[in-house]
Amino acid sequence: MAPPAYDLAVVSEHARATEHVRDSSARGAQSVVAAVSAIVGRVPIHPLLFAAFAVLFLYAANLHEVLPVDAALPLARNVAGAALVLAILSVVFRSVARGAIVATAIVVAFVAFGHVASVATGSGLDDRAQLVAWGLVIVAAIVYAIRARASLPRITTGLNVVAGLLVISSLVTILPYELGRAGRASGGPVSEVQAAVSNTGRQRDIYFLIFDRYGSADAIQRRFGITSDLYDWLRGQGFLVPTSSHANYRATDFSLAATLNMRYLDDLTRDVGRDTGDRTPARALIQDHEVGRFLQARGYRYYQLGSWFGPTHHVEIADENIALGETSEFESVLRETTILPAVERVFGGSSGGASAQQQSFRDRVSEGTLLELRQLRRVSTAPGPKFVFAHILLPHDPYVFHADGSIIPEAESRATDEKALYAGQVAFANARIREMVGSLLSGPEENRPVVIIEGDEGPLACRNVDCPSTGAEYLRIRLGNLVAMYLPGVDVDVPDTFTSVNTFRLVFSSYFGADLPPLPDHSFTWPDDNHVYDFRDVTNLVGGPPDGSSP
């Protein structure tokens, strides 16, 4: 079979046309690259990018703890602040490019101070010396901005590229994670509670008071050798106080999520997976929970008294959030990385260094706790029906209160044995609990509220850090929690091994006719912080008699 014949003139013309298209495409691509390079070189956006990176970097480093909504406002605030500084300096230097050089120096000094300080302080440089060093950086930027000529476009391009790459490096971490989190999001089970109510009982006020890390009598005795008289005192006031109560999970976010939704968190294991340290799905169950929704649907006003702990500082569904300031935990940490704390320490008369940073946190802890205690008394005078959820960081560390309520100086706290610190903070908490109970139960029985006082977990087994173990001694300490319930007008009983997941199942069944039988009382742990939903049932290790015998 003869090969086909080709018209060489046509082939040649086609080749020239193809080459022309190729050349045109190459010139177009080069034009695009040139245009982008021109923009990168001539539009100085690096101050805005550096300001954005400061927020994105912290967010990317804490993906397991925060949500996009936590970073949105700080990000907008940082970029807007950098834009304002850039605009002012552009007018001062009569050049956007020159003003941007100085703006970037100021932005970097502002947002990077805390990160660099952790290294510089270890080298012997105090706050004042570090402020001077950053001041010199800004002065150098001013001198360059005034004298720069031919190198200015190259420096602008370089800063844009560096800042852009930093932002991209954070987004490369954030975006896949957030897409995965969105894919893992669970619609949640159908509300068992909303379908379980057969009638509406008397609408008594309900107080849910969490005293963080207030352990059971057994847990406190095992950890510190301390005997608290609060348990018997509460029984004398008519509270149900089970002798071997224990938490369902060994961390605040999981424990509260289970209690406030009256169910175990097995669906998170299924939907989120075992191989993750992302705690935000559990924390989302605190922001929108069954207990709050149930009571709001029945005319209750929900008051949230929050601590510095992010998930309870501000609860989305609450009718009124009351806490020290409106700064979220993420914003508080972000602020500590800036230059502001150092400026306050130097010009406000505080001592420099890391201890001053910690003292600032200690001040917030003590002031926030005292605010909650004051506001709890104020809220109690509000008309009902009302649901009051207070998360009080007592006797949780840092240890800031003596037994008489006076503040412990940080130096004294560092030098004092933890047993004495915990005992003092427990004594202070006991005194405040007695005052609250006396006030809440002062009226006639028919007008008294439901009062639930619980610890979300027991004390840490090691000072300031958790030291997870699968041993019975550790688990009895970490999971043994205070449970005390004042349920006026009803005659109920609870098992000695009662767990918090059944708290509101009991309350709603007793007062609202809800068909919510108690769940089996179980306690769970997990192997490490990278597998927080890999729940291991350890009920057999924590549910024994509190007499010191082995389970």
C-alpha positions as a Python dict, from the first residue, in 0.01 Angstrom:
ca = {
    (1, 'M'): (0, 0, 0),
    (2, 'A'): (152, 331, -111),
    (3, 'P'): (210, 596, 154),
    (4, 'P'): (-10, 906, 128),
    (5, 'A'): (124, 1204, -60),
    (6, 'Y'): (165, 1540, 121),
    (7, 'D'): (166, 1889, -26),
    (8, 'L'): (499, 2026, 100),
    (9, 'A'): (383, 2384, 61),
    (10, 'V'): (83, 2322, 289),
    (11, 'V'): (300, 2146, 547),
    (12, 'S'): (548, 2431, 546),
    (13, 'E'): (270, 2689, 592),
    (14, 'H'): (123, 2488, 879),
    (15, 'A'): (460, 2469, 1051),
    (16, 'R'): (506, 2847, 1019),
    (17, 'A'): (158, 2903, 1165),
    (18, 'T'): (229, 2667, 1454),
    (19, 'E'): (556, 2842, 1528),
    (20, 'H'): (378, 3178, 1518),
    (21, 'V'): (121, 3057, 1770),
    (22, 'R'): (399, 2919, 1989),
    (23, 'D'): (587, 3248, 1976),
    (24, 'S'): (270, 3441, 2050),
    (25, 'S'): (194, 3219, 2350),
    (26, 'A'): (547, 3257, 2480),
    (27, 'R'): (528, 3634, 2441),
    (28, 'G'): (189, 3633, 2618),
    (29, 'A'): (322, 3431, 2908),
    (30, 'Q'): (624, 3658, 2931),
    (31, 'S'): (392, 3958, 2932),
    (32, 'V'): (187, 3812, 3216),
    (33, 'V'): (501, 3735, 3415),
    (34, 'A'): (631, 4085, 3345),
    (35, 'A'): (301, 4238, 3453),
    (36, 'V'): (295, 4034, 3775),
    (37, 'S'): (658, 4122, 3842),
    (38, 'A'): (582, 4487, 3783),
    (39, 'I'): (292, 4473, 4028),
    (40, 'V'): (499, 4287, 4286),
    (41, 'G'): (778, 4539, 4242),
    (42, 'R'): (568, 4854, 4231),
    (43, 'V'): (280, 4780, 4469),
    (44, 'P'): (425, 4757, 4820),
    (45, 'I'): (182, 4526, 4997),
    (46, 'H'): (441, 4370, 5226),
    (47, 'P'): (329, 4553, 5544),
    (48, 'L'): (-20, 4407, 5504),
    (49, 'L'): (116, 4059, 5436),
    (50, 'F'): (347, 4061, 5738),
    (51, 'A'): (57, 4176, 5956),
    (52, 'A'): (-162, 3896, 5821),
    (53, 'F'): (113, 3637, 5866),
    (54, 'A'): (137, 3709, 6239),
    (55, 'V'): (-223, 3593, 6287),
    (56, 'L'): (-211, 3309, 6035),
    (57, 'F'): (110, 3171, 6186),
    (58, 'L'): (-42, 3147, 6534),
    (59, 'Y'): (-362, 3003, 6390),
    (60, 'A'): (-174, 2740, 6188),
    (61, 'A'): (20, 2640, 6499),
    (62, 'N'): (-301, 2587, 6699),
    (63, 'L'): (-540, 2428, 6451),
    (64, 'H'): (-644, 2166, 6704),
    (65, 'E'): (-759, 2435, 6947),
    (66, 'V'): (-920, 2713, 6742),
    (67, 'L'): (-1170, 2776, 6466),
    (68, 'P'): (-1165, 3021, 6172),
    (69, 'V'): (-1401, 3251, 6357),
    (70, 'D'): (-1138, 3291, 6631),
    (71, 'A'): (-884, 3431, 6384),
    (72, 'A'): (-1116, 3639, 6164),
    (73, 'L'): (-1138, 3951, 6380),
    (74, 'P'): (-767, 3960, 6482),
    (75, 'L'): (-672, 3912, 6116),
    (76, 'A'): (-894, 4199, 6001),
    (77, 'R'): (-768, 4418, 6285),
    (78, 'N'): (-401, 4350, 6208),
    (79, 'V'): (-435, 4415, 5836),
    (80, 'A'): (-642, 4730, 5893),
    (81, 'G'): (-385, 4860, 6141),
    (82, 'A'): (-100, 4795, 5899),
    (83, 'A'): (-296, 4969, 5620),
    (84, 'L'): (-345, 5274, 5840),
    (85, 'V'): (25, 5292, 5928),
    (86, 'L'): (114, 5251, 5559),
    (87, 'A'): (-122, 5529, 5457),
    (88, 'I'): (18, 5772, 5714),
    (89, 'L'): (381, 5697, 5632),
    (90, 'S'): (314, 5719, 5258),
    (91, 'V'): (202, 6077, 5312),
    (92, 'V'): (497, 6152, 5540),
    (93, 'F'): (754, 6018, 5292),
    (94, 'R'): (554, 6129, 4984),
    (95, 'S'): (602, 5780, 4846),
    (96, 'V'): (408, 5461, 4903),
    (97, 'A'): (717, 5245, 4846),
    (98, 'R'): (929, 5443, 5096),
    (99, 'G'): (650, 5458, 5351),
    (100, 'A'): (601, 5082, 5317),
    (101, 'I'): (964, 5014, 5414),
    (102, 'V'): (917, 5190, 5746),
    (103, 'A'): (566, 5048, 5789),
    (104, 'T'): (700, 4694, 5756),
    (105, 'A'): (972, 4764, 6012),
    (106, 'I'): (708, 4887, 6257),
    (107, 'V'): (471, 4597, 6184),
    (108, 'V'): (745, 4335, 6222),
    (109, 'A'): (867, 4493, 6546),
    (110, 'F'): (510, 4496, 6676),
    (111, 'V'): (409, 4141, 6587),
    (112, 'A'): (742, 3959, 6624),
    (113, 'F'): (860, 4106, 6954),
    (114, 'G'): (717, 3829, 7173),
    (115, 'H'): (854, 3550, 6952),
    (116, 'V'): (1205, 3697, 6955),
    (117, 'A'): (1185, 3790, 7323),
    (118, 'S'): (1173, 3425, 7431),
    (119, 'V'): (1522, 3385, 7282),
    (120, 'A'): (1657, 3730, 7367),
    (121, 'T'): (1555, 3708, 7732),
    (122, 'G'): (1751, 3385, 7763),
    (123, 'S'): (2054, 3573, 7630),
    (124, 'G'): (2034, 3826, 7911),
    (125, 'L'): (1850, 4107, 7729),
    (126, 'D'): (1571, 4262, 7932),
    (127, 'D'): (1261, 4434, 7792),
    (128, 'R'): (1426, 4776, 7779),
    (129, 'A'): (1726, 4652, 7580),
    (130, 'Q'): (1500, 4467, 7337),
    (131, 'L'): (1284, 4775, 7284),
    (132, 'V'): (1597, 4977, 7207),
    (133, 'A'): (1714, 4713, 6958),
    (134, 'W'): (1381, 4715, 6775),
    (135, 'G'): (1386, 5095, 6781),
    (136, 'L'): (1719, 5085, 6602),
    (137, 'V'): (1570, 4855, 6338),
    (138, 'I'): (1295, 5110, 6273),
    (139, 'V'): (1547, 5397, 6261),
    (140, 'A'): (1754, 5203, 6008),
    (141, 'A'): (1441, 5153, 5797),
    (142, 'I'): (1371, 5528, 5810),
    (143, 'V'): (1726, 5612, 5700),
    (144, 'Y'): (1704, 5367, 5412),
    (145, 'A'): (1360, 5494, 5305),
    (146, 'I'): (1499, 5849, 5284),
    (147, 'R'): (1818, 5763, 5097),
    (148, 'A'): (1706, 5474, 4876),
    (149, 'R'): (1721, 5524, 4501),
    (150, 'A'): (1769, 5249, 4242),
    (151, 'S'): (1748, 4965, 4496),
    (152, 'L'): (1401, 5057, 4619),
    (153, 'P'): (1206, 4854, 4356),
    (154, 'R'): (1424, 4548, 4420),
    (155, 'I'): (1379, 4572, 4797),
    (156, 'T'): (1005, 4620, 4753),
    (157, 'T'): (989, 4311, 4531),
    (158, 'G'): (1196, 4110, 4776),
    (159, 'L'): (984, 4207, 5075),
    (160, 'N'): (663, 4133, 4884),
    (161, 'V'): (794, 3792, 4785),
    (162, 'V'): (915, 3703, 5135),
    (163, 'A'): (593, 3818, 5301),
    (164, 'G'): (384, 3645, 5037),
    (165, 'L'): (569, 3317, 5082),
    (166, 'L'): (520, 3336, 5458),
    (167, 'V'): (146, 3385, 5416),
    (168, 'I'): (129, 3102, 5162),
    (169, 'S'): (324, 2871, 5396),
    (170, 'S'): (59, 2924, 5663),
    (171, 'L'): (-230, 2883, 5421),
    (172, 'V'): (-77, 2558, 5293),
    (173, 'T'): (-117, 2427, 5647),
    (174, 'I'): (-453, 2588, 5725),
    (175, 'L'): (-660, 2529, 5411),
    (176, 'P'): (-624, 2150, 5377),
    (177, 'Y'): (-689, 2112, 5747),
    (178, 'E'): (-1002, 2329, 5738),
    (179, 'L'): (-1131, 2150, 5427),
    (180, 'G'): (-1079, 1821, 5604),
    (181, 'R'): (-1248, 1952, 5916),
    (182, 'A'): (-1547, 2067, 5711),
    (183, 'G'): (-1567, 1723, 5556),
    (184, 'R'): (-1555, 1559, 5896),
    (185, 'A'): (-1825, 1785, 6043),
    (186, 'S'): (-2111, 1588, 6183),
    (187, 'G'): (-2471, 1695, 6162),
    (188, 'G'): (-2515, 1539, 6507),
    (189, 'P'): (-2774, 1290, 6619),
    (190, 'V'): (-3141, 1370, 6633),
    (191, 'S'): (-3210, 1537, 6966),
    (192, 'E'): (-3320, 1271, 7209),
    (193, 'V'): (-3425, 1537, 7457),
    (194, 'Q'): (-3660, 1738, 7237),
    (195, 'A'): (-3861, 1426, 7162),
    (196, 'A'): (-3863, 1298, 7519),
    (197, 'V'): (-4067, 1559, 7708),
    (198, 'S'): (-4415, 1455, 7804),
    (199, 'N'): (-4509, 1755, 8018),
    (200, 'T'): (-4370, 2072, 8171),
    (201, 'G'): (-4296, 2077, 8541),
    (202, 'R'): (-4240, 2368, 8777),
    (203, 'Q'): (-3990, 2616, 8631),
    (204, 'R'): (-3735, 2646, 8907),
    (205, 'D'): (-3415, 2838, 8841),
    (206, 'I'): (-3124, 2606, 8762),
    (207, 'Y'): (-2763, 2676, 8862),
    (208, 'F'): (-2488, 2464, 8706),
    (209, 'L'): (-2162, 2554, 8884),
    (210, 'I'): (-1844, 2390, 8762),
    (211, 'F'): (-1546, 2417, 8997),
    (212, 'D'): (-1263, 2309, 8773),
    (213, 'R'): (-1048, 2020, 8899),
    (214, 'Y'): (-1240, 1990, 9223),
    (215, 'G'): (-1197, 1619, 9278),
    (216, 'S'): (-1396, 1365, 9472),
    (217, 'A'): (-1299, 1309, 9834),
    (218, 'D'): (-1109, 998, 9722),
    (219, 'A'): (-923, 1180, 9440),
    (220, 'I'): (-808, 1469, 9660),
    (221, 'Q'): (-700, 1234, 9938),
    (222, 'R'): (-499, 1020, 9696),
    (223, 'R'): (-330, 1316, 9525),
    (224, 'F'): (-259, 1552, 9813),
    (225, 'G'): (-353, 1374, 10134),
    (226, 'I'): (-616, 1644, 10193),
    (227, 'T'): (-950, 1587, 10362),
    (228, 'S'): (-1212, 1845, 10265),
    (229, 'D'): (-1517, 1892, 10487),
    (230, 'L'): (-1726, 2028, 10200),
    (231, 'Y'): (-1882, 1693, 10102),
    (232, 'D'): (-2042, 1630, 10442),
    (233, 'W'): (-2143, 1997, 10473),
    (234, 'L'): (-2327, 1980, 10140),
    (235, 'R'): (-2505, 1661, 10248),
    (236, 'G'): (-2615, 1847, 10557),
    (237, 'Q'): (-2770, 2116, 10336),
    (238, 'G'): (-2979, 1857, 10152),
    (239, 'F'): (-2750, 1789, 9854),
    (240, 'L'): (-2711, 1446, 9698),
    (241, 'V'): (-2335, 1376, 9707),
    (242, 'P'): (-2240, 1034, 9566),
    (243, 'T'): (-1934, 889, 9737),
    (244, 'S'): (-1758, 745, 9430),
    (245, 'S'): (-1859, 992, 9158),
    (246, 'H'): (-1628, 1023, 8860),
    (247, 'A'): (-1603, 1222, 8540),
    (248, 'N'): (-1677, 1067, 8204),
    (249, 'Y'): (-1363, 1208, 8039),
    (250, 'R'): (-1033, 1336, 8178),
    (251, 'A'): (-1040, 1684, 8022),
    (252, 'T'): (-1266, 1986, 8059),
    (253, 'D'): (-1382, 2016, 7698),
    (254, 'F'): (-1483, 1651, 7662),
    (255, 'S'): (-1632, 1631, 8012),
    (256, 'L'): (-1848, 1941, 7966),
    (257, 'A'): (-1950, 1841, 7613),
    (258, 'A'): (-2084, 1510, 7747),
    (259, 'T'): (-2257, 1667, 8048),
    (260, 'L'): (-2421, 1951, 7852),
    (261, 'N'): (-2541, 1718, 7576),
    (262, 'M'): (-2636, 1430, 7809),
    (263, 'R'): (-2463, 1169, 7597),
    (264, 'Y'): (-2128, 1010, 7536),
    (265, 'L'): (-1906, 1132, 7253),
    (266, 'D'): (-1883, 810, 7052),
    (267, 'D'): (-2021, 989, 6745),
    (268, 'L'): (-1705, 1206, 6740),
    (269, 'T'): (-1492, 895, 6725),
    (270, 'R'): (-1696, 782, 6426),
    (271, 'D'): (-1718, 1118, 6245),
    (272, 'V'): (-1383, 1279, 6326),
    (273, 'G'): (-1170, 968, 6361),
    (274, 'R'): (-924, 837, 6617),
    (275, 'D'): (-603, 967, 6461),
    (276, 'T'): (-641, 1337, 6535),
    (277, 'G'): (-573, 1591, 6806),
    (278, 'D'): (-845, 1829, 6684),
    (279, 'R'): (-1049, 1921, 6993),
    (280, 'T'): (-1272, 2174, 6818),
    (281, 'P'): (-1557, 1930, 6738),
    (282, 'A'): (-1592, 1856, 7109),
    (283, 'R'): (-1568, 2225, 7196),
    (284, 'A'): (-1838, 2304, 6941),
    (285, 'L'): (-2071, 2093, 7155),
    (286, 'I'): (-2019, 2343, 7437),
    (287, 'Q'): (-2104, 2637, 7214),
    (288, 'D'): (-2441, 2486, 7113),
    (289, 'H'): (-2561, 2225, 7358),
    (290, 'E'): (-2878, 2031, 7433),
    (291, 'V'): (-2919, 2155, 7790),
    (292, 'G'): (-2920, 2521, 7691),
    (293, 'R'): (-3150, 2467, 7392),
    (294, 'F'): (-3393, 2259, 7599),
    (295, 'L'): (-3427, 2523, 7870),
    (296, 'Q'): (-3439, 2821, 7633),
    (297, 'A'): (-3725, 2652, 7447),
    (298, 'R'): (-3911, 2649, 7777),
    (299, 'G'): (-3870, 3016, 7851),
    (300, 'Y'): (-3546, 3010, 8049),
    (301, 'R'): (-3291, 3291, 8011),
    (302, 'Y'): (-2939, 3148, 7981),
    (303, 'Y'): (-2662, 3331, 8170),
    (304, 'Q'): (-2306, 3217, 8092),
    (305, 'L'): (-2041, 3316, 8348),
    (306, 'G'): (-1716, 3245, 8168),
    (307, 'S'): (-1355, 3194, 8268),
    (308, 'W'): (-1037, 3262, 8072),
    (309, 'F'): (-1080, 2914, 7918),
    (310, 'G'): (-1184, 2979, 7559),
    (311, 'P'): (-1470, 2726, 7517),
    (312, 'T'): (-1658, 2864, 7821),
    (313, 'H'): (-1545, 3228, 7804),
    (314, 'H'): (-1820, 3300, 7554),
    (315, 'V'): (-2095, 3054, 7458),
    (316, 'E'): (-2277, 3130, 7136),
    (317, 'I'): (-2627, 3023, 7242),
    (318, 'A'): (-2622, 3201, 7579),
    (319, 'D'): (-2858, 3496, 7617),
    (320, 'E'): (-2599, 3682, 7822),
    (321, 'N'): (-2225, 3618, 7845),
    (322, 'I'): (-2047, 3757, 8150),
    (323, 'A'): (-1667, 3738, 8172),
    (324, 'L'): (-1363, 3952, 8237),
    (325, 'G'): (-1323, 4144, 7909),
    (326, 'E'): (-1431, 4020, 7571),
    (327, 'T'): (-1091, 3902, 7451),
    (328, 'S'): (-1090, 3541, 7336),
    (329, 'E'): (-819, 3297, 7439),
    (330, 'F'): (-671, 3318, 7087),
    (331, 'E'): (-658, 3697, 7097),
    (332, 'S'): (-504, 3688, 7444),
    (333, 'V'): (-223, 3460, 7326),
    (334, 'L'): (-178, 3668, 7011),
    (335, 'R'): (-140, 3983, 7219),
    (336, 'E'): (134, 3820, 7426),
    (337, 'T'): (340, 3775, 7107),
    (338, 'T'): (334, 4149, 7034),
    (339, 'I'): (536, 4438, 7172),
    (340, 'L'): (249, 4567, 7389),
    (341, 'P'): (318, 4365, 7707),
    (342, 'A'): (683, 4478, 7706),
    (343, 'V'): (585, 4843, 7657),
    (344, 'E'): (343, 4813, 7948),
    (345, 'R'): (605, 4653, 8169),
    (346, 'V'): (874, 4908, 8092),
    (347, 'F'): (662, 5221, 8104),
    (348, 'G'): (412, 5092, 8358),
    (349, 'G'): (667, 5006, 8622),
    (350, 'S'): (636, 4625, 8613),
    (351, 'S'): (939, 4404, 8628),
    (352, 'G'): (1055, 4269, 8297),
    (353, 'G'): (1107, 3922, 8173),
    (354, 'A'): (896, 3611, 8154),
    (355, 'S'): (774, 3632, 8513),
    (356, 'A'): (600, 3961, 8441),
    (357, 'Q'): (418, 3801, 8151),
    (358, 'Q'): (303, 3521, 8379),
    (359, 'Q'): (204, 3771, 8649),
    (360, 'S'): (-20, 3944, 8398),
    (361, 'F'): (-194, 3613, 8337),
    (362, 'R'): (-220, 3550, 8711),
    (363, 'D'): (-383, 3888, 8753),
    (364, 'R'): (-640, 3803, 8488),
    (365, 'V'): (-710, 3470, 8658),
    (366, 'S'): (-767, 3625, 9000),
    (367, 'E'): (-970, 3920, 8869),
    (368, 'G'): (-1179, 3699, 8643),
    (369, 'T'): (-1256, 3453, 8922),
    (370, 'L'): (-1360, 3728, 9163),
    (371, 'L'): (-1575, 3882, 8889),
    (372, 'E'): (-1757, 3553, 8835),
    (373, 'L'): (-1826, 3516, 9206),
    (374, 'R'): (-1963, 3871, 9227),
    (375, 'Q'): (-2172, 3833, 8913),
    (376, 'L'): (-2314, 3504, 9032),
    (377, 'R'): (-2468, 3688, 9327),
    (378, 'R'): (-2598, 3964, 9097),
    (379, 'V'): (-2750, 3723, 8846),
    (380, 'S'): (-2927, 3538, 9126),
    (381, 'T'): (-3144, 3850, 9175),
    (382, 'A'): (-3258, 3854, 8809),
    (383, 'P'): (-3617, 3746, 8742),
    (384, 'G'): (-3663, 3385, 8642),
    (385, 'P'): (-3684, 3134, 8511),
    (386, 'K'): (-3312, 3131, 8442),
    (387, 'F'): (-3032, 2884, 8370),
    (388, 'V'): (-2696, 2994, 8510),
    (389, 'F'): (-2382, 2811, 8396),
    (390, 'A'): (-2067, 2927, 8574),
    (391, 'H'): (-1725, 2777, 8496),
    (392, 'I'): (-1507, 2879, 8790),
    (393, 'L'): (-1134, 2800, 8774),
    (394, 'L'): (-1107, 2686, 9137),
    (395, 'P'): (-910, 2500, 9259),
    (396, 'H'): (-752, 2484, 8912),
    (397, 'D'): (-400, 2626, 8886),
    (398, 'P'): (-242, 2880, 8872),
    (399, 'Y'): (-271, 2899, 9247),
    (400, 'V'): (-351, 3263, 9315),
    (401, 'F'): (-562, 3258, 9634),
    (402, 'H'): (-476, 3195, 9996),
    (403, 'A'): (-748, 3032, 10205),
    (404, 'D'): (-863, 3375, 10323),
    (405, 'G'): (-896, 3506, 9966),
    (406, 'S'): (-579, 3718, 9966),
    (407, 'I'): (-362, 3697, 9655),
    (408, 'I'): (-53, 3476, 9652),
    (409, 'P'): (252, 3657, 9506),
    (410, 'E'): (406, 3465, 9219),
    (411, 'A'): (741, 3422, 9394),
    (412, 'E'): (565, 3266, 9692),
    (413, 'S'): (367, 3038, 9464),
    (414, 'R'): (685, 2909, 9296),
    (415, 'A'): (849, 2839, 9632),
    (416, 'T'): (551, 2668, 9798),
    (417, 'D'): (468, 2299, 9792),
    (418, 'E'): (174, 2223, 9565),
    (419, 'K'): (-15, 2044, 9842),
    (420, 'A'): (-25, 2364, 10046),
    (421, 'L'): (-125, 2569, 9740),
    (422, 'Y'): (-405, 2333, 9645),
    (423, 'A'): (-527, 2314, 10005),
    (424, 'G'): (-542, 2693, 10027),
    (425, 'Q'): (-727, 2728, 9700),
    (426, 'V'): (-970, 2450, 9800),
    (427, 'A'): (-1036, 2626, 10131),
    (428, 'F'): (-1106, 2952, 9946),
    (429, 'A'): (-1339, 2769, 9704),
    (430, 'N'): (-1518, 2599, 9995),
    (431, 'A'): (-1584, 2931, 10164),
    (432, 'R'): (-1729, 3079, 9845),
    (433, 'I'): (-1943, 2767, 9786),
    (434, 'R'): (-2086, 2791, 10136),
    (435, 'E'): (-2172, 3158, 10079),
    (436, 'M'): (-2341, 3083, 9745),
    (437, 'V'): (-2538, 2788, 9879),
    (438, 'G'): (-2648, 2986, 10181),
    (439, 'S'): (-2770, 3268, 9959),
    (440, 'L'): (-2941, 3048, 9698),
    (441, 'L'): (-3122, 2833, 9955),
    (442, 'S'): (-3221, 3118, 10186),
    (443, 'G'): (-3585, 3133, 10070),
    (444, 'P'): (-3873, 2894, 10128),
    (445, 'E'): (-3837, 2547, 9979),
    (446, 'E'): (-4099, 2602, 9710),
    (447, 'N'): (-3895, 2893, 9569),
    (448, 'R'): (-3551, 2738, 9590),
    (449, 'P'): (-3355, 2666, 9271),
    (450, 'V'): (-3197, 2349, 9147),
    (451, 'V'): (-2826, 2377, 9234),
    (452, 'I'): (-2566, 2151, 9074),
    (453, 'I'): (-2206, 2180, 9191),
    (454, 'E'): (-1957, 1963, 9004),
    (455, 'G'): (-1595, 1928, 8918),
    (456, 'D'): (-1537, 1863, 8549),
    (457, 'E'): (-1243, 1639, 8638),
    (458, 'G'): (-1011, 1562, 8928),
    (459, 'P'): (-676, 1729, 9001),
    (460, 'L'): (-371, 1681, 8783),
    (461, 'A'): (-155, 1390, 8889),
    (462, 'C'): (163, 1596, 8832),
    (463, 'R'): (224, 1964, 8905),
    (464, 'N'): (112, 2196, 8622),
    (465, 'V'): (108, 1917, 8362),
    (466, 'D'): (-87, 1604, 8300),
    (467, 'C'): (111, 1281, 8308),
    (468, 'P'): (-124, 1026, 8153),
    (469, 'S'): (-114, 670, 8274),
    (470, 'T'): (-335, 365, 8247),
    (471, 'G'): (-280, 284, 8613),
    (472, 'A'): (-572, 279, 8855),
    (473, 'E'): (-409, 531, 9090),
    (474, 'Y'): (-369, 792, 8816),
    (475, 'L'): (-719, 734, 8679),
    (476, 'R'): (-884, 759, 9019),
    (477, 'I'): (-713, 1093, 9073),
    (478, 'R'): (-784, 1240, 8729),
    (479, 'L'): (-1141, 1111, 8694),
    (480, 'G'): (-1266, 1134, 9052),
    (481, 'N'): (-1477, 1453, 9060),
    (482, 'L'): (-1705, 1639, 9299),
    (483, 'V'): (-2078, 1591, 9230),
    (484, 'A'): (-2339, 1758, 9451),
    (485, 'M'): (-2703, 1815, 9348),
    (486, 'Y'): (-2973, 2004, 9535),
    (487, 'L'): (-3307, 1891, 9386),
    (488, 'P'): (-3589, 2052, 9584),
    (489, 'G'): (-3940, 1912, 9573),
    (490, 'V'): (-3849, 1573, 9428),
    (491, 'D'): (-3754, 1245, 9588),
    (492, 'V'): (-3475, 1080, 9391),
    (493, 'D'): (-3165, 880, 9462),
    (494, 'V'): (-2838, 838, 9276),
    (495, 'P'): (-2583, 555, 9270),
    (496, 'D'): (-2252, 599, 9450),
    (497, 'T'): (-2071, 571, 9114),
    (498, 'F'): (-2280, 846, 8949),
    (499, 'T'): (-2119, 1021, 8649),
    (500, 'S'): (-2185, 1370, 8515),
    (501, 'V'): (-2336, 1258, 8182),
    (502, 'N'): (-2651, 1173, 8377),
    (503, 'T'): (-2678, 1506, 8560),
    (504, 'F'): (-2934, 1673, 8337),
    (505, 'R'): (-3100, 1348, 8237),
    (506, 'L'): (-3193, 1324, 8605),
    (507, 'V'): (-3293, 1691, 8632),
    (508, 'F'): (-3507, 1696, 8317),
    (509, 'S'): (-3675, 1368, 8404),
    (510, 'S'): (-3752, 1490, 8755),
    (511, 'Y'): (-3875, 1840, 8674),
    (512, 'F'): (-3999, 1826, 8314),
    (513, 'G'): (-4128, 1472, 8281),
    (514, 'A'): (-3865, 1389, 8020),
    (515, 'D'): (-3829, 1023, 7933),
    (516, 'L'): (-3452, 1019, 7980),
    (517, 'P'): (-3341, 706, 8162),
    (518, 'P'): (-2986, 718, 8301),
    (519, 'L'): (-2702, 600, 8081),
    (520, 'P'): (-2455, 344, 8212),
    (521, 'D'): (-2189, 524, 8416),
    (522, 'H'): (-1862, 498, 8224),
    (523, 'S'): (-1528, 679, 8227),
    (524, 'F'): (-1290, 712, 7934),
    (525, 'T'): (-930, 808, 7868),
    (526, 'W'): (-721, 824, 7549),
    (527, 'P'): (-359, 736, 7474),
    (528, 'D'): (-218, 1081, 7388),
    (529, 'D'): (-304, 1427, 7256),
    (530, 'N'): (-278, 1311, 6895),
    (531, 'H'): (-554, 1052, 6943),
    (532, 'V'): (-805, 1235, 7158),
    (533, 'Y'): (-1108, 1047, 7023),
    (534, 'D'): (-950, 705, 7065),
    (535, 'F'): (-1154, 654, 7380),
    (536, 'R'): (-1058, 370, 7613),
    (537, 'D'): (-1314, 256, 7870),
    (538, 'V'): (-1148, 254, 8215),
    (539, 'T'): (-1464, 229, 8426),
    (540, 'N'): (-1343, -87, 8596),
    (541, 'L'): (-1036, 102, 8722),
    (542, 'V'): (-1213, 404, 8872),
    (543, 'G'): (-1548, 279, 8999),
    (544, 'G'): (-1440, 88, 9307),
    (545, 'P'): (-1491, 180, 9673),
    (546, 'P'): (-1308, 493, 9793),
    (547, 'D'): (-1140, 312, 10081),
    (548, 'G'): (-792, 293, 9931),
    (549, 'S'): (-827, -71, 9825),
    (550, 'S'): (-726, -184, 9479),
    (551, 'P'): (-1005, -232, 9224),
}
